[in-house]
Amino acid sequence: MYRSKLFKPISLAWASLQTQPQNLHGTRALSSSIYELRNYQAHPKNFKALVGLFNDHIDKRTKHSKLLGFWTVEVGDNLWQLVHLWEYGSLEERRRVRNALAQDEAWASEFLIEALPRMEVMRSQLVIPAPSTKLNLDFTNNSDGNEH
């Protein structure tokens, strides 16, 4: 398994996490799913190649879990970012997916070995929808009825 020097193991107390979101803010989400928001930051000279690698190999990742969105940053303080949103039924499902990815030779040898050196920073957040938030994944129509 290829391991990058860029990423150090995260020393979180994963064993203490439950298999469902913990409702830390005293709110109750309408969905039992959790979502992982992942940001990959690249140096400008590596960005186009990194986007290309994700485009070429995303099928190896989506065979493990559901991708809800894949974006590049167009306006803001750092334009050289890729943003992914993944859906999981539980923290346990996410753990199983991450373990499966760690064992996936094609993912490691065809994608990670090329992508990791092009990444400067990787951030991951597990999020749940706020109360009364309805997740709308139809990105084809705006509220004005026009396609964008």
N, C-alpha and C positions, 0 to 999 in steps of 0.2 A: 504494500500500500504506500503510495506516494504521500509524504507529509511535507508541507511547506514550513519554512522557518518564519513565514509571515504570520502564521496563526498559531497561537499558543493555546493549550487546553484551557477551557473555562472552568474555574474552580467554584462552581455554584453547587449548592446542596440539592442536586436533582432528586436525590432519594426522598427529600422532604416534600416534593411537589405531589399533589394529588393527580388523578387521571382526568379531572375536569378543572376548568378555570376556578380560581379561588375566590373571586368576587371581592378583591382587595379594597375596592373603593366604596363598598356598601351599596353597589348597584346590582341590578339583575339584568343580564342580557336576554334578548329574545331568542338567541340561538345558543345551542350547547356547543357549537363548533368553536375552535380557536383558530386564529390566523397568525401566520408568521410573516412579518414584514422584513424583508432582507434588502440591504443596500450594499452595493459593491462600488467602491470608489477606485478609479484608475487614474494614472498620470495621463495627461492629454495625448501623449504620443502612443499610449497603449490602448486608448479607449475604443477606437474603431475595431481593432483586432479582438478585444474582449467581447464587444457586441457581436461580432461575427462568430466567435467561438460559442457563445450562448445560443445564437440562432442555429448554428450547425448541429449542436448537441443537446438542445433542450428536450428532445424526445427521450433521451436516456434518463433525464430527471423526471419528466412527467409520467413515466411508467410507474413511478413510486408514489406519487401523490398529485393532488389537483392544483394546478396553477390557475389562479384567478386573474392575475395581471402581470405584465412585463413591460416596464416603461423605461425611458431615458429621461433625465432631467433637462428641461429646456430653458427654464428661467429660475434663478435663485443664486445662492452663494457658492454653489459647486455644481458646475454643469457636467462634470465627468463621472456621473453616477448611473448605475443601473438599479432599478427598483423592482423587486418581485413581491407578489403577495400569494401565499400558499394557504390552503385550507386543510385543516385536520379535524377529525371528529373528537379528539381528545389529546391530552399530553402523551398518553401511552401510544397512540397511533403515531404521533410525531417521533417519539423515541424509536419505534419500530422502523419507521421510514429512514431516519438518520442512520440507524444501524445497518439497514439494507444498503444504503448508499455507500457506507464505509466498506462494504464487502463487494460492491459492484465493480468488477475489473474494467469494464468498458468505460464507466464513468471516470474512474481514476486514471486509466492509461490514455484515454482519448481526449478527455476534457480537462480534468484537474491539473495534470502535468503541464498543460499549456496555459491554462487560465490563471492559476495561482500566482505565477511570477508577474502577471500583468495587473494584479490587484494590489492596491496600496492599503485599503482599509475595507473590512467587511463588518457590517453591523446587522444584528438580528434582534427583533423585538417580537414577543408573543403578545397579541392584542385580542380583545374581545369587543364586540359592538357595544356601544353605550345603550342604555335603556331607550326604547322606542325607536331605535335605529333600524331601518329596513334596508338590508343590503341589496343594492341594485347593481347587477352585473351586466346590464344591457348598455353597452357603450356606443351603440349605433345611432341612437336617437337622443336628442336634447329635449328639454321640456317644451321648446318652441315647435317641436315636430319635424324639424329639419335634420337630415343626416349630416354628421360632422366627421 
